[in-house]
Amino acid sequence: MNKEIRDYIDKSVLCWLATATPSGEPNVSPKEVFAAYGDEIIVANIASPQTVKNIKQNSQVCISFIDVFVQKGYQIKGEAEIVTPDSEGYTEMEAELLKLTNGEFPFVSITRISIKQSKAIIAPRYILYPDTTEQQQVENALKTYHVQSVK
């Protein structure tokens, strides 16, 4: 995992974890508690029984995260494993995720994702209008979402 991917994970407040059943039926679930962990990504399993069930049957996943104002981020494809309290390394992973939650979100297992592929996600504006700066993109996003700029 390179520094840029790690930075986007650190500044993203939500990610989307896509899984599929063995027959290919897709499921996408928002995740609020996640972190870079070495060269892997770890996600707290808070309230997503379908995600856990799917991973146990089909370990191939895709996780995406973006900075919602800059509108850039990453899509990661990889292999997931459900880590339970009796698994090796659980305590260390749990400690990393608890730093994010201050104990406010209970979880009983963790999804650990080994990265196989990554690609950048960028808003279409950057492609259609190559002179667009990140600052312009933030200003446009703030206007679109009716958010007052913080100075």
DSSP file (Angstrom, degrees, kcal/mol; ACC not computed):
  #  RESIDUE AA STRUCTURE BP1 BP2  ACC     N-H-->O    O-->H-N    N-H-->O    O-->H-N    TCO  KAPPA ALPHA  PHI   PSI    X-CA   Y-CA   Z-CA
    1    1 A M              0   0    0      0, 0.0     2,-0.1     0, 0.0    39,-0.1   0.000 360.0 360.0 360.0 127.6    0.0    0.0    0.0
    2    2 A N     >  -     0   0    0      1,-0.1     4,-2.1    37,-0.1     5,-0.2  -0.365 360.0-104.7 -86.3 170.2    1.5    3.3   -1.0
    3    3 A K  H  > S+     0   0    0      1,-0.2     4,-2.8     2,-0.2     5,-0.2   0.858 117.4  56.2 -62.1 -38.1    1.4    6.5    1.0
    4    4 A E  H  > S+     0   0    0      2,-0.2     4,-2.2     1,-0.2    -1,-0.2   0.916 108.4  46.8 -64.1 -42.7   -1.3    8.2   -1.1
    5    5 A I  H  > S+     0   0    0      2,-0.2     4,-2.3     1,-0.2    -1,-0.2   0.942 113.1  49.8 -62.5 -46.2   -3.7    5.3   -0.6
    6    6 A R  H  X S+     0   0    0     -4,-2.1     4,-2.4     1,-0.2    -2,-0.2   0.907 109.6  51.7 -58.3 -43.0   -3.0    5.4    3.1
    7    7 A D  H  X S+     0   0    0     -4,-2.8     4,-1.8     1,-0.2    -1,-0.2   0.903 109.7  49.0 -62.1 -42.0   -3.6    9.1    3.2
    8    8 A Y  H  X S+     0   0    0     -4,-2.2     4,-0.9     2,-0.2    -1,-0.2   0.878 110.3  51.0 -68.1 -36.0   -7.0    8.8    1.5
    9    9 A I  H >< S+     0   0    0     -4,-2.3     3,-0.7     1,-0.2    -2,-0.2   0.945 110.3  50.7 -61.3 -45.9   -8.0    6.0    3.9
   10   10 A D  H 3< S+     0   0    0     -4,-2.4    -2,-0.2     1,-0.2    -1,-0.2   0.825 115.3  40.7 -63.5 -33.0   -7.0    8.3    6.8
   11   11 A K  H 3< S+     0   0    0     -4,-1.8     2,-0.4    -5,-0.1    -1,-0.2   0.466  94.1  96.5 -98.8   0.6   -9.0   11.3    5.5
   12   12 A S    <<  -     0   0    0     -4,-0.9    55,-0.1    -3,-0.7     3,-0.1  -0.716  51.7-167.1 -88.5 139.3  -12.1    9.4    4.4
   13   13 A V  S    S+     0   0    0     53,-0.4     2,-0.3    -2,-0.4    -1,-0.1   0.531  73.8  24.7-101.0  -8.9  -15.0    9.2    6.8
   14   14 A L        -     0   0    0     52,-0.3    52,-0.6    19,-0.0     2,-0.3  -0.991  61.9-174.6-152.3 145.6  -16.9    6.5    5.0
   15   15 A C  E     -AB  31  65A   0     16,-2.3    16,-2.9    -2,-0.3     2,-0.5  -0.896  21.1-128.4-134.6 170.1  -16.1    3.7    2.6
   16   16 A W  E     -AB  30  64A   0     48,-2.4    48,-2.2    -2,-0.3     2,-0.6  -0.983  15.0-159.4-125.1 124.5  -18.2    1.2    0.7
   17   17 A L  E     -AB  29  63A   0     12,-2.7    12,-2.1    -2,-0.5     2,-0.5  -0.910   8.2-160.3-108.0 117.5  -17.4   -2.5    0.9
   18   18 A A  E     +AB  28  62A   0     44,-3.8    44,-1.8    -2,-0.6     2,-0.3  -0.830  17.8 164.0-100.7 132.4  -18.8   -4.6   -2.0
   19   19 A T  E     -A   27   0A   0      8,-2.9     8,-2.2    -2,-0.5     2,-0.3  -0.791  18.8-148.8-131.7 175.6  -19.2   -8.4   -1.6
   20   20 A A  E     -A   26   0A   0     38,-0.4    37,-0.1    40,-0.3    40,-0.1  -0.995  17.8-116.6-148.9 149.5  -21.1  -11.0   -3.5
   21   21 A T    >   -     0   0    0      4,-2.0     3,-2.0    -2,-0.3    33,-0.1  -0.280  45.7 -96.4 -71.5 168.1  -22.8  -14.3   -2.7
   22   22 A P  T 3  S+     0   0    0      0, 0.0    -1,-0.1     0, 0.0    32,-0.0   0.811 128.8  54.3 -57.9 -27.8  -21.4  -17.5   -4.3
   23   23 A S  T 3  S-     0   0    0      2,-0.1    -2,-0.0     1,-0.0     0, 0.0   0.480 124.7-104.2 -85.8  -1.0  -24.0  -17.1   -7.1
   24   24 A G    <   +     0   0    0     -3,-2.0    -1,-0.0     1,-0.3    -5,-0.0   0.491  65.6 152.6  97.4   3.4  -22.8  -13.6   -7.8
   25   25 A E        -     0   0    0      1,-0.1    -4,-2.0    -5,-0.0    -1,-0.3  -0.563  41.5-132.2 -69.7 121.5  -25.6  -11.5   -6.1
   26   26 A P  E     -A   20   0A   0      0, 0.0     2,-0.3     0, 0.0    -6,-0.2  -0.337  24.6-174.9 -79.2 156.2  -23.9   -8.2   -5.2
   27   27 A N  E     -A   19   0A   0     -8,-2.2    -8,-2.9    -2,-0.1     2,-0.4  -0.969   4.2-168.1-146.3 131.2  -24.1   -6.4   -1.8
   28   28 A V  E     -A   18   0A   0     -2,-0.3   -10,-0.2   -10,-0.2   -12,-0.0  -0.989   9.0-177.1-123.3 131.7  -22.6   -3.0   -1.0
   29   29 A S  E     -A   17   0A   0    -12,-2.1   -12,-2.7    -2,-0.4     2,-0.2  -0.990  24.5-125.3-131.6 130.2  -22.4   -1.8    2.6
   30   30 A P  E     -A   16   0A   0      0, 0.0     2,-0.4     0, 0.0   -14,-0.2  -0.485  25.6-160.3 -71.3 144.3  -21.2    1.5    4.0
   31   31 A K  E     +A   15   0A   0    -16,-2.9   -16,-2.3    -2,-0.2     3,-0.1  -0.993  18.7 179.3-129.5 132.2  -18.5    1.3    6.6
   32   32 A E  S    S+     0   0    0     -2,-0.4     2,-0.7   -18,-0.2    -1,-0.1   0.688  71.2  58.9-103.2 -23.7  -17.6    4.0    9.1
   33   33 A V        +     0   0    0     11,-0.3    11,-2.6   -18,-0.1     2,-0.3  -0.897  69.7 125.5-117.5 105.3  -14.8    2.3   11.0
   34   34 A F  E     +C   43   0A   0     -2,-0.7     2,-0.3     9,-0.2     9,-0.2  -0.978  26.5 179.9-154.6 157.3  -11.8    1.3    8.9
   35   35 A A  E     -C   42   0A   0      7,-2.3     7,-2.8    -2,-0.3     2,-0.3  -0.992  36.1 -98.9-157.6 157.6   -8.1    1.8    8.9
   36   36 A A  E     -C   41   0A   0     -2,-0.3     2,-0.4     5,-0.2     5,-0.2  -0.660  37.3-173.2 -74.7 138.9   -4.9    1.0    7.1
   37   37 A Y  E >   -C   40   0A   0      3,-3.2     3,-2.0    -2,-0.3     2,-0.3  -0.848  58.1 -56.2-140.3  98.8   -3.1   -1.8    8.9
   38   38 A G  T 3  S-     0   0    0     -2,-0.4    -1,-0.1     1,-0.3     0, 0.0  -0.529 119.5 -24.3  62.1-126.4    0.3   -2.5    7.6
   39   39 A D  T 3  S+     0   0    0     -2,-0.3    76,-0.7    -3,-0.1    -1,-0.3   0.154 131.2  73.5 -99.3  17.9   -0.3   -3.3    3.9
   40   40 A E  E <  S-CD  37 114A   0     -3,-2.0    -3,-3.2    74,-0.1     2,-0.4  -0.708  75.5-123.3-122.1 173.1   -3.9   -4.3    4.5
   41   41 A I  E     -CD  36 113A   0     72,-1.9    72,-3.2    -5,-0.2     2,-0.4  -0.972  21.4-159.9-117.9 136.0   -7.2   -2.6    5.3
   42   42 A I  E     -CD  35 112A   0     -7,-2.8    -7,-2.3    -2,-0.4     2,-0.4  -0.937   5.7-170.1-118.1 143.2   -9.2   -3.5    8.4
   43   43 A V  E     -CD  34 111A   0     68,-2.3    68,-3.0    -2,-0.4     2,-0.3  -0.996  23.0-124.6-133.9 130.8  -12.9   -2.8    8.8
   44   44 A A  E     - D   0 110A   0    -11,-2.6     2,-1.1    -2,-0.4   -11,-0.3  -0.583  19.1-137.4 -73.1 132.7  -15.0   -3.2   12.0
   45   45 A N  E     + D   0 109A   0     64,-2.5    63,-1.0    -2,-0.3    64,-0.6  -0.792  44.0 151.0 -91.3  98.4  -18.0   -5.4   11.5
   46   46 A I  S    S-     0   0    0     -2,-1.1    -1,-0.2    61,-0.2   -15,-0.0   0.901  73.5 -12.1 -97.4 -53.6  -20.6   -3.4   13.4
   47   47 A A  S    S+     0   0    0      1,-0.1     3,-0.1    60,-0.0    -2,-0.1  -0.253  98.6 105.1-149.8  52.1  -24.0   -4.1   11.8
   48   48 A S     >  +     0   0    0      1,-0.1     4,-1.8     2,-0.1     3,-0.3  -0.528  24.7 160.3-137.0  69.2  -23.5   -6.0    8.5
   49   49 A P  H  > S+     0   0    0      0, 0.0     4,-2.5     0, 0.0     5,-0.2   0.834  78.6  56.2 -62.1 -31.2  -24.4   -9.6    8.8
   50   50 A Q  H  > S+     0   0    0      2,-0.2     4,-2.8     1,-0.2     5,-0.2   0.898 105.3  52.0 -67.9 -38.5  -24.8  -10.0    5.0
   51   51 A T  H  > S+     0   0    0     -3,-0.3     4,-2.5     2,-0.2     5,-0.2   0.946 112.1  45.6 -60.0 -48.6  -21.3   -8.7    4.4
   52   52 A V  H  X S+     0   0    0     -4,-1.8     4,-2.1     1,-0.2    -2,-0.2   0.923 113.3  49.7 -62.0 -45.2  -19.8  -11.2    6.9
   53   53 A K  H  X S+     0   0    0     -4,-2.5     4,-1.0     1,-0.2    -1,-0.2   0.926 111.8  48.6 -59.4 -46.2  -21.9  -14.1    5.4
   54   54 A N  H >X S+     0   0    0     -4,-2.8     4,-2.7     1,-0.2     3,-0.7   0.921 110.0  50.9 -61.8 -44.6  -20.8  -13.2    1.9
   55   55 A I  H 3< S+     0   0    0     -4,-2.5    -1,-0.2     1,-0.3    -2,-0.2   0.882 105.6  55.9 -63.4 -37.5  -17.1  -13.0    2.8
   56   56 A K  H 3< S+     0   0    0     -4,-2.1    -1,-0.3     1,-0.2    -2,-0.2   0.788 119.2  33.7 -64.3 -25.2  -17.2  -16.4    4.5
   57   57 A Q  H << S+     0   0    0     -4,-1.0     2,-0.3    -3,-0.7    -2,-0.2   0.687 135.5  19.4-101.1 -23.8  -18.6  -17.9    1.2
   58   58 A N     <  -     0   0    0     -4,-2.7   -38,-0.4    -5,-0.2    -1,-0.3  -0.833  62.0-168.3-151.7 103.3  -16.7  -15.7   -1.3
   59   59 A S        +     0   0    0     -2,-0.3    21,-3.1    -3,-0.2     2,-0.4   0.513  54.7 108.4 -79.3  -4.6  -13.6  -13.8   -0.1
   60   60 A Q  E     + E   0  79A   0     19,-0.2   -40,-0.3   -40,-0.1     2,-0.3  -0.618  47.3 164.6 -77.3 125.9  -13.3  -11.6   -3.2
   61   61 A V  E     - E   0  78A   0     17,-2.6    17,-2.2    -2,-0.4     2,-0.4  -0.864  31.7-147.9-136.2 167.6  -14.2   -7.9   -2.3
   62   62 A C  E     -BE  18  77A   0    -44,-1.8   -44,-3.8    -2,-0.3     2,-0.4  -0.992  14.4-171.5-136.4 131.8  -13.9   -4.4   -3.5
   63   63 A I  E     -BE  17  76A   0     13,-2.8    13,-3.2    -2,-0.4     2,-0.4  -0.989   3.8-171.8-126.3 134.2  -13.7   -1.4   -1.1
   64   64 A S  E     +BE  16  75A   0    -48,-2.2   -48,-2.4    -2,-0.4     2,-0.3  -0.961   7.0 173.1-127.4 143.0  -13.9    2.2   -2.2
   65   65 A F  E     +BE  15  74A   0      9,-2.2     9,-2.4    -2,-0.4     2,-0.3  -0.994   4.3 180.0-147.4 144.2  -13.2    5.4   -0.3
   66   66 A I  E     - E   0  73A   0    -52,-0.6     2,-0.8    -2,-0.3   -53,-0.4  -0.967  38.7-112.5-140.3 155.7  -13.1    9.1   -1.4
   67   67 A D  E  >> - E   0  72A   0      5,-3.0     4,-2.8    -2,-0.3     5,-0.7  -0.848  36.3-147.8 -81.5 112.9  -12.5   12.5    0.0
   68   68 A V  T  45S+     0   0    0     -2,-0.8    -1,-0.1     1,-0.2   -56,-0.1   0.712  90.1  41.1 -65.9 -21.5  -16.0   13.8   -0.6
   69   69 A F  T  45S+     0   0    0      1,-0.1    72,-0.3     3,-0.1    -1,-0.2   0.887 121.1  38.2 -92.6 -44.5  -15.0   17.3   -1.2
   70   70 A V  T  45S-     0   0    0      2,-0.1    53,-0.2    68,-0.1    -2,-0.2   0.804  99.7-142.8 -70.7 -28.7  -11.9   16.9   -3.3
   71   71 A Q  T  <5 +     0   0    0     -4,-2.8    52,-1.9     1,-0.3     2,-0.3   0.922  58.2 115.1  62.0  49.7  -13.7   14.0   -5.0
   72   72 A K  E   < +EF  67 122A   0     -5,-0.7    -5,-3.0    50,-0.2    -1,-0.3  -0.969  28.3 119.4-137.7 152.9  -10.7   11.7   -5.3
   73   73 A G  E     -EF  66 121A   0     48,-2.3    48,-2.7    -2,-0.3     2,-0.3  -0.900  47.9 -77.9-178.1-151.2  -10.0    8.4   -3.7
   74   74 A Y  E     -EF  65 120A   0     -9,-2.4    -9,-2.2    46,-0.3     2,-0.5  -0.983  11.5-148.0-142.2 150.1   -9.3    4.8   -4.4
   75   75 A Q  E     -EF  64 119A   0     44,-2.7    44,-2.1    -2,-0.3     2,-0.5  -0.981  23.8-166.9-112.2 127.4  -11.0    1.5   -5.4
   76   76 A I  E     -EF  63 118A   0    -13,-3.2   -13,-2.8    -2,-0.5     2,-0.4  -0.960   6.6-166.1-119.1 130.4   -9.2   -1.5   -3.9
   77   77 A K  E     +EF  62 117A   0     40,-2.4    39,-2.9    -2,-0.5    40,-2.3  -0.934  32.4 117.9-112.2 140.7   -9.9   -5.1   -4.9
   78   78 A G  E     -EF  61 115A   0    -17,-2.2   -17,-2.6    -2,-0.4     2,-0.5  -0.930  59.3 -66.6-171.5-165.1   -8.7   -7.9   -2.8
   79   79 A E  E     -EF  60 114A   0     35,-1.9    35,-2.9    -2,-0.3     2,-0.3  -0.928  43.1-153.8-113.6 131.9   -9.3  -10.9   -0.7
   80   80 A A  E     - F   0 113A   0    -21,-3.1     2,-0.4    -2,-0.5    33,-0.2  -0.734  10.0-171.2-109.1 153.9  -11.1  -10.6    2.7
   81   81 A E  E     - F   0 112A   0     31,-1.8    31,-2.8    -2,-0.3     2,-0.6  -0.997  24.5-126.6-139.2 139.8  -11.0  -12.7    5.8
   82   82 A I  E     - F   0 111A   0     -2,-0.4     2,-0.5    29,-0.2    29,-0.2  -0.797  25.0-158.4 -88.1 122.6  -13.2  -12.4    8.9
   83   83 A V  E     - F   0 110A   0     27,-3.8    27,-2.5    -2,-0.6     6,-0.0  -0.903   9.4-166.9-105.9 123.5  -11.0  -12.1   12.0
   84   84 A T    >   -     0   0    0     -2,-0.5     3,-2.8    25,-0.2     6,-0.2  -0.624  38.8 -95.8-107.1 165.3  -12.7  -13.1   15.3
   85   85 A P  T 3  S+     0   0    0      0, 0.0     6,-0.2     0, 0.0     5,-0.1   0.741 124.7  52.9 -54.7 -24.8  -11.5  -12.4   18.9
   86   86 A D  T 3  S+     0   0    0      4,-0.1     2,-0.2     2,-0.1     3,-0.0   0.425  90.6 103.1 -90.5   2.4   -9.9  -15.9   19.0
   87   87 A S  S X  S-     0   0    0     -3,-2.8     3,-1.6     1,-0.1     4,-0.3  -0.545  85.0 -97.2 -84.2 149.2   -7.9  -15.3   15.8
   88   88 A E  T 3  S+     0   0    0      1,-0.2    -1,-0.1    -2,-0.2    -2,-0.1  -0.439 109.6  16.9 -61.8 132.8   -4.2  -14.4   15.9
   89   89 A G  T 3> S+     0   0    0     -2,-0.1     4,-2.1    -4,-0.1    -1,-0.2   0.321  87.3 118.8  88.5  -7.8   -3.7  -10.7   15.6
   90   90 A Y  H <> S+     0   0    0     -3,-1.6     4,-3.3     1,-0.2     5,-0.2   0.919  71.8  53.7 -57.9 -46.1   -7.3   -9.7   16.6
   91   91 A T  H  > S+     0   0    0     -4,-0.3     4,-2.0     1,-0.2    -1,-0.2   0.884 110.0  47.1 -59.5 -40.8   -6.3   -7.8   19.7
   92   92 A E  H  > S+     0   0    0      2,-0.2     4,-1.5     1,-0.2    -1,-0.2   0.908 114.9  45.7 -68.4 -42.1   -3.8   -5.6   17.7
   93   93 A M  H  X S+     0   0    0     -4,-2.1     4,-2.1     1,-0.2    -2,-0.2   0.923 111.1  53.0 -66.1 -43.2   -6.3   -4.9   15.0
   94   94 A E  H  X S+     0   0    0     -4,-3.3     4,-2.7     1,-0.2    -2,-0.2   0.905 105.1  55.4 -57.7 -42.7   -9.1   -4.2   17.5
   95   95 A A  H  X S+     0   0    0     -4,-2.0     4,-1.2    -5,-0.2    -1,-0.2   0.894 106.9  50.5 -59.0 -41.2   -6.8   -1.6   19.2
   96   96 A E  H  X S+     0   0    0     -4,-1.5     4,-0.6     1,-0.2     3,-0.3   0.922 113.9  43.7 -63.1 -43.8   -6.3    0.3   16.0
   97   97 A L  H >X S+     0   0    0     -4,-2.1     4,-1.2     1,-0.2     3,-0.9   0.844 107.0  59.7 -72.5 -32.8  -10.1    0.4   15.3
   98   98 A L  H 3X S+     0   0    0     -4,-2.7     4,-2.2     1,-0.3     5,-0.4   0.801  94.8  64.9 -65.6 -27.4  -10.9    1.4   18.9
   99   99 A K  H 3< S+     0   0    0     -4,-1.2    -1,-0.3    -3,-0.3    -2,-0.2   0.847 106.1  44.7 -59.5 -32.7   -8.7    4.5   18.5
  100  100 A L  H << S+     0   0    0     -3,-0.9    -1,-0.2    -4,-0.6    -2,-0.2   0.775 120.9  36.7 -81.6 -28.2  -11.3    5.6   15.9
  101  101 A T  H >< S-     0   0    0     -4,-1.2     3,-2.4     4,-0.1    -2,-0.2   0.632  84.1-142.3-102.7 -16.0  -14.4    4.7   17.9
  102  102 A N  T 3< S-     0   0    0     -4,-2.2    -3,-0.1     1,-0.3    -4,-0.1   0.820  74.9 -63.3  51.0  30.8  -13.5    5.6   21.5
  103  103 A G  T 3  S+     0   0    0     -5,-0.4    -1,-0.3     2,-0.2    -5,-0.1   0.547 113.1 119.0  76.0   7.4  -15.5    2.5   22.3
  104  104 A E    <   +     0   0    0     -3,-2.4    -2,-0.1     1,-0.2    -1,-0.1   0.692  68.3  52.3 -80.7 -19.2  -18.8    4.0   20.9
  105  105 A F  S    S-     0   0    0     -7,-0.1    -1,-0.2     2,-0.0    -2,-0.2  -0.905  79.5-149.8-120.2 102.4  -19.3    1.3   18.2
  106  106 A P        +     0   0    0      0, 0.0     2,-0.3     0, 0.0    -2,-0.0  -0.446  19.5 178.4 -70.5 143.2  -19.2   -2.2   19.5
  107  107 A F        -     0   0    0     -2,-0.1   -61,-0.2     1,-0.1     3,-0.1  -0.994  25.2-163.5-143.9 150.0  -18.0   -4.9   17.0
  108  108 A V  S    S+     0   0    0    -63,-1.0     2,-0.3    -2,-0.3   -62,-0.1   0.495  75.3  18.3-112.5  -7.4  -17.5   -8.6   17.4
  109  109 A S  E     -D   45   0A   0    -64,-0.6   -64,-2.5   -25,-0.2     2,-0.4  -0.967  64.2-135.8-154.8 170.3  -15.3   -9.2   14.3
  110  110 A I  E     -DF  44  83A   0    -27,-2.5   -27,-3.8    -2,-0.3     2,-0.6  -0.983  12.5-136.4-132.3 139.1  -13.0   -7.5   11.8
  111  111 A T  E     -DF  43  82A   0    -68,-3.0   -68,-2.3    -2,-0.4     2,-0.5  -0.878  19.7-162.1 -94.1 124.3  -12.7   -7.8    8.1
  112  112 A R  E     -DF  42  81A   0    -31,-2.8   -31,-1.8    -2,-0.6     2,-0.5  -0.936   5.4-160.7-107.4 125.6   -9.1   -7.9    7.0
  113  113 A I  E     -DF  41  80A   0    -72,-3.2   -72,-1.9    -2,-0.5     2,-0.6  -0.926   8.0-154.7-114.0 120.5   -8.5   -7.1    3.3
  114  114 A S  E     -DF  40  79A   0    -35,-2.9   -35,-1.9    -2,-0.5     2,-0.3  -0.827  28.7-123.3 -89.1 125.0   -5.4   -8.1    1.5
  115  115 A I  E     + F   0  78A   0    -76,-0.7   -37,-0.2    -2,-0.6     3,-0.1  -0.528  40.9 161.9 -77.2 128.1   -4.9   -5.7   -1.5
  116  116 A K  E    S+     0   0A   0    -39,-2.9     2,-0.3     1,-0.4   -38,-0.2   0.695  70.4   7.9-109.1 -36.8   -4.6   -7.3   -4.9
  117  117 A Q  E     - F   0  77A   0    -40,-2.3   -40,-2.4     2,-0.0    -1,-0.4  -0.985  60.6-173.4-144.0 150.6   -5.4   -4.3   -7.1
  118  118 A S  E     + F   0  76A   0     -2,-0.3     2,-0.3   -42,-0.2   -42,-0.2  -0.997   3.9 176.8-143.5 147.8   -5.9   -0.6   -6.7
  119  119 A K  E     - F   0  75A   0    -44,-2.1   -44,-2.7    -2,-0.3     2,-0.1  -0.993  32.4-106.6-148.6 148.3   -6.9    2.2   -8.9
  120  120 A A  E     - F   0  74A   0     -2,-0.3     2,-0.5   -46,-0.2   -46,-0.3  -0.396  23.7-149.4 -71.6 146.5   -7.6    5.9   -8.4
  121  121 A I  E     + F   0  73A   0    -48,-2.7   -48,-2.3   -56,-0.2     2,-0.4  -0.978  22.1 173.1-113.2 128.3  -11.1    7.3   -8.4
  122  122 A I  E     - F   0  72A   0     -2,-0.5   -50,-0.2   -50,-0.2   -51,-0.1  -0.992  36.0-103.5-136.2 147.5  -11.5   10.8   -9.6
  123  123 A A    >>  -     0   0    0    -52,-1.9     3,-1.3    -2,-0.4     4,-0.7  -0.332  33.8-116.2 -63.8 146.8  -14.6   12.9  -10.3
  124  124 A P  H >> S+     0   0    0      0, 0.0     4,-3.0     0, 0.0     3,-0.9   0.795 109.5  71.8 -56.0 -30.1  -15.5   13.3  -14.0
  125  125 A R  H 3> S+     0   0    0      1,-0.3     4,-2.9     2,-0.2     7,-0.3   0.879  92.6  55.9 -55.5 -39.1  -14.9   17.1  -13.8
  126  126 A Y  H <4 S+     0   0    0     -3,-1.3    -1,-0.3     1,-0.2     6,-0.2   0.829 113.9  40.6 -63.5 -30.5  -11.1   16.5  -13.5
  127  127 A I  H << S+     0   0    0     -3,-0.9    -2,-0.2    -4,-0.7    -1,-0.2   0.908 119.6  42.4 -82.4 -46.7  -11.2   14.5  -16.8
  128  128 A L  H  < S+     0   0    0     -4,-3.0    -2,-0.2     1,-0.3    -3,-0.2   0.842 128.8  29.7 -69.8 -33.4  -13.7   16.8  -18.7
  129  129 A Y  S >< S-     0   0    0     -4,-2.9     3,-2.6    -5,-0.3    -1,-0.3  -0.737  72.0-176.2-127.5  80.6  -12.0   20.0  -17.5
  130  130 A P  T 3  S+     0   0    0      0, 0.0    -1,-0.1     0, 0.0    -4,-0.1   0.652  78.7  64.6 -58.4 -18.0   -8.3   19.1  -16.9
  131  131 A D  T 3  S+     0   0    0      2,-0.1     2,-0.1    -4,-0.0    -5,-0.1   0.487  73.7 123.3 -83.4  -0.9   -7.5   22.5  -15.6
  132  132 A T    <   -     0   0    0     -3,-2.6     2,-0.2    -7,-0.3    -3,-0.0  -0.397  51.4-150.3 -62.6 129.3   -9.7   21.9  -12.5
  133  133 A T     >  -     0   0    0     -2,-0.1     4,-2.2     1,-0.1     5,-0.2  -0.604  24.5-114.8 -95.6 162.0   -7.8   22.3   -9.3
  134  134 A E  H  > S+     0   0    0     -2,-0.2     4,-2.5     1,-0.2     5,-0.2   0.890 118.4  55.7 -61.6 -37.8   -8.6   20.5   -6.1
  135  135 A Q  H  > S+     0   0    0      1,-0.2     4,-2.4     2,-0.2    -1,-0.2   0.914 107.7  47.9 -61.9 -43.0   -9.5   23.9   -4.5
  136  136 A Q  H  > S+     0   0    0      2,-0.2     4,-2.7     1,-0.2    -1,-0.2   0.906 110.8  51.9 -62.4 -41.0  -12.1   24.6   -7.3
  137  137 A Q  H  X S+     0   0    0     -4,-2.2     4,-2.4     2,-0.2    -2,-0.2   0.907 109.5  49.1 -63.5 -41.6  -13.5   21.1   -6.8
  138  138 A V  H  X S+     0   0    0     -4,-2.5     4,-2.7     2,-0.2    -2,-0.2   0.933 111.3  49.6 -62.5 -45.8  -13.9   21.7   -3.1
  139  139 A E  H  X S+     0   0    0     -4,-2.4     4,-2.1     1,-0.2    -2,-0.2   0.914 111.8  48.4 -60.4 -43.2  -15.6   25.0   -3.7
  140  140 A N  H  X S+     0   0    0     -4,-2.7     4,-2.7     1,-0.2    -1,-0.2   0.905 111.8  49.6 -63.2 -41.7  -18.0   23.4   -6.2
  141  141 A A  H  X S+     0   0    0     -4,-2.4     4,-2.6   -72,-0.3    -2,-0.2   0.914 109.2  51.5 -64.7 -42.2  -18.8   20.6   -3.8
  142  142 A L  H  <>S+     0   0    0     -4,-2.7     5,-3.0     1,-0.2     4,-0.3   0.904 112.9  45.8 -62.2 -40.6  -19.5   23.0   -1.0
  143  143 A K  H ><5S+     0   0    0     -4,-2.1     3,-1.1     3,-0.2    -2,-0.2   0.932 112.6  50.6 -65.3 -45.6  -21.9   25.0   -3.3
  144  144 A T  H 3<5S+     0   0    0     -4,-2.7    -2,-0.2     1,-0.3    -1,-0.2   0.900 117.3  38.8 -59.4 -42.9  -23.6   21.8   -4.5
  145  145 A Y  T 3<5S-     0   0    0     -4,-2.6    -1,-0.3    -5,-0.2    -2,-0.2   0.331 110.2-121.5 -93.9   8.1  -24.1   20.5   -1.0
  146  146 A H  T < 5 +     0   0    0     -3,-1.1     2,-0.4    -4,-0.3    -3,-0.2   0.899  56.9 155.3  56.4  46.5  -25.0   24.0    0.4
  147  147 A V      < -     0   0    0     -5,-3.0     2,-0.3    -6,-0.2    -1,-0.2  -0.875  45.4-121.9-106.3 136.1  -22.2   23.9    3.0
  148  148 A Q        -     0   0    0     -2,-0.4     2,-0.1     1,-0.1    -5,-0.0  -0.602  33.3-113.5 -74.5 132.5  -20.7   27.1    4.3
  149  149 A S        -     0   0    0     -2,-0.3     2,-0.6     1,-0.1    -1,-0.1  -0.431  25.7-137.5 -66.5 138.2  -17.0   27.3    3.7
  150  150 A V              0   0    0      1,-0.1    -1,-0.1    -2,-0.1    -3,-0.0  -0.875 360.0 360.0-101.1 126.2  -14.9   27.2    6.8
  151  151 A K              0   0    0     -2,-0.6    -1,-0.1     0, 0.0    -2,-0.0   0.385 360.0 360.0-109.4 360.0  -12.1   29.6    6.9
